[in-house]
Amino acid sequence: MTISSTSKLKSNPKSTLLPTWIQFRRLPTFVVIPSIILGISLCLPSAYLIGSAITNGRELWDVLATSRTMELLANTIVLVFAVSICSLLVSVPIAWVTTRSNIPFRRFWVVITVLPLVIPSYVGGFIMILTLGPKGALQSFLGVNELPSIYGFSGALITLTLLSFPYALLPIRAALIRMDTSLEEASLMLGKSKLSTFANITIPHLRTSMAAGTMLVALYTLSDFGAVSMLRYETFTWAIYVQYESMFDRTMASGLSMILVAIAILFLIGESRTRSANENYQSLKGTLRPVKIIDIGKWKLAAVSFCTAIASLSLFMPLAMLAYWAIGIWGKEGFMIDLWKVSYNSLAISIAATIVTVLAATPIAIMTVKYQGKFSSILEKLTYTSFALPGIVVAISLVYFAVHHANPIYQTHLLLIFSYLVLFIPMAMGAIRTSLIQINSNLEESARSLGSSPFKAFFSITLPIIRPGILSGAALVFLLCMKELPATLILSPIGFTTLATSIWSTAEEAFFGQAAIASLILISLSAIPMLFLTSERERNS
């Protein structure tokens, strides 16, 4: 023990008498109080599921043991694994050619291949029906009487793969940028082929990022409601919504929700174990070497063709199809007035939810980085656990809580904003936490030694430095709020319509032109934060 550490113990002997996780006196009030309140609030969805299991134990077990539940379980798991595998097959080649090869227009492909994230799954399902459904664009173009049905597993698999592969692409691309290339160079110098080097050196280094990307794709597929509903593939999310809408069978809905959350937690545990098992394959620490660009020669055409095909199927063709249907209805006065109102509703509620979520995430991020201990560790795990909660589960649990314990906020904007906070706070906290880790703690300590309070030191020193992380987190939360459908459908106040719910209702009623215009506006507004995030990643890399 050093002299300085001994003097600290002597100067504050009371701190050694208390467990680490309850030593709140050391923490600034503006960090502790919001963190405790938020931690309790984030427990509400899980508390609802646990309470439902306790009060309806026997009845709940009877529901879960039915053949119908087993069928939904099989459908959901098969779809999740199929989409995850297909997304990896798409994302790994794109990540490699856009980071390591001399493919023409490389920066263009870097941006274009992540933009499918701005297309919500319910819009993707709607476009799939317009293109490949009965009397769709392809059937009319070919002049045939009938095409193979796009409804069911095949349609859901294609749609979700084309829209979710960027979730795997982003971490894999980041890993390739930060990976130490000296090992690959050594392998090539020893006479190994490029293919052998890729299989034996590159892929092992990508296992952790591939597992993380696969987990994101799996959770996205698991919680998806829009595409599976549009394309009539029965999964847990679809069944939960049907139970809620038709009979409000809380036992059945809560039972299916518990299974859905259990599957999500199993995916998180699996990803965590994969990360721990592959710690030896992490990139070397230190100064990053510039990525060596490889001349792929005759394979340029194949690389460009592959990227073009994926970008066309996931972005260009959907936008063209929406534009085609939107042209016929554009300019109709009554509809356009309603559409601008709906757009304003979406922007207003998303901006409000983004501000609240970022403000709530900041104190938790500060506590987990600067005041580490058991309490902060529990709080961090609790925050990230909400990432495994599908929107429909959060929405139903908040409906039950509001109806029984907080009736004045039922069907209000406040409850809807809180649902967005529970769902998307992990994204905001992750971005802010990454920025906080990079700050030298001596800066704040110097400010406090000069007489600044913790609150003033934070605003004068820390906040300007973490501003890029806050903006990145805010952009991601705004994008997700704009796209969120099940929570918005269930929790929106009566008469409050957003772009997401407008697209859903008009597509259900076969008003395809109206749905197309609303979809184009939603995609355009969502593309702004996505372009900002992409440019930030490129600048940092």
N, C-alpha and C positions, 0 to 999 in steps of 0.2 A: 504493500500500500504506500502510495506516495505521500509526501508532506502536504500537498495541496488537498488531496482527498481526505486526509485525516483532519485537516483544519475545517473542511466543509462539514464533516460529521460532528465535530465539536461545536461548530457555530449553529447547527440545527439538530440537536439531539432528539427532538420529538419526532422527526421524520422517520427515524429508524424504528420507532415503536409501533408504527402503523403498517398494515399490509400495503403493498405498492398500489393495489387497485383502488384503495379508498383514500389515497393521499391527495385530496382535491385542493388543499391549501396552496399547493405549488402551481396550480393551473389557473390561468386567467378566467375570470367570470364569464367573459363573452365567448369562451370556448366550452366551458363545462356545462353551463345551464342549457344552451341550445342542443348540445350533444345528448344530454340525458333525456330531454323532452323528445327529441327525434328518435332516440333509441327505443323509448317506450312506444312511440307511435308506430314504428316499423314492426313492432310485435303483433299488431292488430290482425293482419291476415293469417299468420300462423296460429294465433290464439283462437281465431274463429274455427279453423280446421280441427285443432286439438279439442276445443270445447264441443264441437259437433260429434267428434268420435266418442267422447266420454258420455254425452247425453243420449246418443243413439247407437250405442255400441252393438247390440244384437241386431237391430234393424239394419245398421250400416253393413255389418258382415254379410247379412243375407243378400244385400244389394251387390256387394263386391264379388260374391261367389257365383253369380249368375253367368250363364253362357254368353249373354249379351256383353257383359263387361269384359270377358275373355276375348271376345271378338274385337271389341274396340281396342283392347290392349295390344293384340296382335297387329291390327291395322296400323296403330300409332308407331309401334316399334319398327315394323318393316319399313314404313315411310321414312322414319328418322334415319335409320342406317343406310337406306338407299340414297337419300339426298346427301348425307354426309360423305359417302364414298364417291358419288358423282361430283360433288363440289371439289373434293381433293383432286380428282383426275383432271378437272378443269383448271384449278387455281395453281397447282404446282408448276406446270409448263409455262403459264402466263407469268408467274412470279419470276421464274428463271430468265425467260427471254427479255423481260422488261428491266432486269437489273444487271444481268451478266453478259448479254449478247449485244451485237451491233445491229439489231433489228431496226429498219428504217422507221422514222417518226417515233422513237422510243418514248419521249415525254408525252406524246399524244396518247399512246396506248396506256401509259401509267394512269392518266386521268380517266379515259373512257372506260377502262375495265372496272373501275370502282363505282361509276355512276349508276349502275343498276340498283344500288342500295336506295336510291331516292324513289324507286317504284314500289309502292306498297303491294303486298301479296294479293289483296283483293282486287287491285287494278290489274295485276298480272293474270289472275284467273279470269277476269272480265275480258281482257285482250285475247286470251287463249280461246275463249268461246267465240268471240268475233272472228277470229282467224281460222280456227280448225273445227268449230262447232257446226251443227246442222245449218245449212244455208249460209255458211260463213264465207269469208273472202276466198279461201283456197278452193272450196267446193265450187264456187261460182267461176273462178279462174280456170279450173280444170274441166268444167262442164260435165261433171259426173253426178249421178243421182245420190250417191251416199259415200261417205268416208268412214274409216274406223272411228269408233266413238272416242272422244277425248275426255269424257267424264270418267271419274274413278281414279285408280292408282296412277295410271300412266300420265294423265293430265296434271295431277298434283305433283308427281315426281319431276316432270319437265319444268313446270312453272317455278317450283320452289328451288330447284337447282340453279336455274338461270338467274334468280333474284337473290340467292343467298351465298353463292360462291365467293363474292367479295369479302364476306366475313372471314373466310379462310385465307383469301389472297393477301389481305393486309398484314397479318402477323407473319406469314411466310415470307413476304417481300421484305418486311422489316428485318427478319432474321438473316436473310441473304445479304442485305446491305451491311449489317454489323458483324457478319461472320469473318473470321480470320482466314484470308485466302492463301496463306503460306502453306497450309496442309494440302490444299488442292494442287498448288504449284509443285510441291515436293512429289506428290503422287504422279503427276505428269512427267516430271524429270526422271523418275524411276522407270519410265516406260509403260505405265498404265494408260489405257485408252481413256478418252473423255467420258465414255459411257460407264466404264468401270470406276473412274474417279467419282462420277456423279452418284453411282449406287453405293459405293463403299465409304466415301468421305462426306459428300454434300448431304445426302439424305439422313445419315445419322445425326448430323448437326441440326437438321430441321425437324427432328422428331418432336421436340417440345413445342415449337411453333405450330407444327401440323396438328398436334393434340389440342392446343389452345384454339386454333381455327376450327377444328372439327367440333369442339365443344360449343363454340358460338353458333355454328350451323345447326347442330343438333338441338340446342335450346330454342333457336329461331323456329325450326320446323316443329318442335314439340308444342310451342305456344301459338303456332299459326292458327288463325281462325278464318281469315278471309278466303284464301285460295282453296282450302279443303271444303269450305261451304259452297263456294261458287261452282266447284267442279264435282261436288256431291261424293266426296270420299269421307266416309264416316270415321272420325277420330275422336279422342276425348274432348277436345275443345268444342267440336261441333255438337257432341252429345250433351255437354254441360249447358251450352247455350239453348238447346232445344228444351231441356228440362226446365231451365229458368223461364223461358218465354211461354211455354205451353201450360205447365202445371205449377210452376214455382215449387217443384219438389226439392226442398232443401236437403233432404237426406241423400237422394240420388246425386244431386249436383255436388254436394260436399264430399261424398264418397269418391266420385270420379276425380274431383279436384285433388284429393289426398293422393290418389295414385299418380296423377300428373306431376305433382310436386315431388313425390318420392322418386319417380324416374329422373326428374331434373337433378335432384340431389345426387343420385347415383352417377350421373354424367359428370357432375362437378368433382365427385370423389375420384372417379376414374381418371379425369384429366389431371388432378393433383398428384395422384400416384405416378402417372406417366411422367410428369415433370420431375418428380423426385428421383425416379429411376434413371433419368437421362441427364442428371446434373453434370456428368463427365463430358457431355457433348455441348456444353455452353461455349459461347464465343469467348475468346481470350480477352482479359481486361487490359486496359491501357489505351494508347493512342490508336485510333482506327486507321488502317491503311486504306488508300483509295481502292475502290473496287476495280479489278482488272477486267476490261471489256474483251470478250472473246469473239473472234471473227467466225461466224457460223457458216460462211461461204454459201454453198448451194442450198443450205437449209433455210435461208432467208425467206424464200417464197413460201415454204411450208409454215414457218413461224407467222408470217404476215397473214396467210390464209386462215390459220387457226384463230388468231386474234380477231380477224375480221368476221369470221363466222360467229364467234361467241358474242362479240359486240353487236353484231346485226341482230342475232336472236334475242339478246337480253335488253337491248336499248334502242337501236335504230328502227327495227321493224315495229316494236310496240308503239313508239312515238309516231311513226308513219300511219299506223292503223288508227290511233286516237285522232290524229289530225284529219284523216279521211272522214271519220264519222262526225267530227266537230264542225267541219265546213258547212254541212247542210243545215245546221241549226244556229250557227253563229249570227248574232245580231238581232235575234228575236227579243223585243224590248222587255216584256214581262219576265222572261226567264233570266235575262242578263242582270236585271235589277236584283232578283233573288240570289243570283250567283255571287254578285259583289257583296251582298250582305253575309252570305255563307262564308266567303273568303275572309271577310273582316272578322267573323266569329272565330275562325280557325287561327288567324294571326293573333288575335287578342288573347285567346285562352292559352295558346302555345307560348307566347311571349311572357305572360304572367306566370305560367308554370315553370318556364325556364329560369326566370329571376328567382322564384321561390326555391327551386331545386338547387341552384348554384349557391344561394345564400345558406341553405341548410347543409350542403356538402362541405363548405369551406371549414367550419369549426371541427367537423369530424376528421377531415383530412389533416388539419393542424394537429389535432390530438394524436392521431395514429403515427405521425411522422416525428413530432417534436416532444411528445410526452408519452413515450411508449411504456406499456405496462399491461397488466391483465385486463383492466377495465377497457383500455383503448383497443386491445386485441379482440375482446368480446364484441365491442361496438363495431369494429371493422368487419368481422365475420358476419354480424347481424345485418350490416348494410349490404354486403355482397350476396347474402342469402336471398334478398329480394330480387336479385337478378334471375334466380331460378323460378320465380313465381310468374306464371303466365298472366296476361292482362285480365283474362276472364275470371281467373281465380281471385285476384285482387279485387276486382269490381264486385263480385258476389259477396265476398267477405265484408267489404265496406258497406254494401247495401244492408246486410244483416246488422252490422254495428250501428249504422245510422238509424235504422228503423227501431231498434230496441233500446239504444243508449244515447243517441244524439239526433232525435227527430228533427230539430230545427234546421240541421244542415243537409237533410235528405233531399236529393234532387236539386242541389245548388251548385254553383260554380266552385265553391270552396271545396266540396267533396271531390269534384272532378279534378281540380288542381292537385289535391292531396294524393289522389290515385296516381297521377303522373309522377309526383315526387317519389312515391314508394317504388314505382316501376323503374324509373330512370336515374335515381340518385347514384347508383354505382358508376354510371358512365361519367357523370360530373366529378365524382370524388376521385376516380382513377386519373383523370386528366390533371386535376389540381394537385393530387398527391405526387404525381410525377414531377411537377414543377417545384414543389416544396422540397423534395429530396435533393435537388440540385443547388439549394441555397446553403451558403456557408453560415453556420449558426453564430459565428463570431460577429457578423454584421448586426444582428439584433442585440446581442449582448453588449456591443459597443454603444448602441443607441440607449440601452437601458442604463448603462454605467454613466451616461451623460445626463441622466435625470428623466428620460422619457418613460412613460407608463407602458405596460405591455400592449395596451390598445393603440397608443400613439406610435409605438415602435412597429406594430404590425402595419398600420396604414402608411407610414412614411418609408419603411424599408421593405417589408415582405410583399405587400400588395403590388407595388409596381413590378417586382421581379416575377411574380406568379401570374401576372395579367395574361400572358399568352396561354397558359394552361387553363385559366378561367374562361377565356374566350373560346378555346377549343372544346371544353366541356359544355359550355352554353350552346355552341353550334350543334353539337351532337344531340343534346337534350331537345333542342328546338326541332331538329329533324325528326326525332322519334315521336315527339308530341304531335306533330303535324300528321304523322302516318297512323297513329294508334287508333284502332277501330273498336275492339270489344269493350274496353273500359269506357270509351266515349259513348257507345250505343247504350250501355246499361246505366251509366251514372249521369248522363247529360240532363240538365233541367228540361222540363216540358217545353217544347217549342224552340229549343236551342239546337240548331243544326250546324254542323261543321262540314268541311269538304269531304272528310272521310265518311261520315254518315250519309251525306248527300249522294256520294258515289254508290254506296251500298244500296240505298233505297231505290235510286233510279235504275241501277243495273238489275235489281230484283224485279222491278216492274217493266223491264225491257225497254226503257227509255235510253237507248244506247247513245244517242247524240248528246243528251244532257250529261250523262255519265262521262262521256269522252271529254267534254269541255272542262268539267270539274276535275277530271284526272289530269289534264294538261296543266291546269293552274296549280294543282297540288304538287305535281312533279317540278314545275318551274320554281315554286317557292322553296321546295325542299332541296333543289339543286344548289341554291346559294350557299347554305352552310356546308354542303358536301364539297363544293369547290374550294371553300375556305379551308376545310380540314385537309384536303388533298394538297393544296399549295403549302400549308404549314408543314406537312410531312415531307414534302419535297425539299423545302428550305432547310429543315432540320437534318435531313439525310445528306 
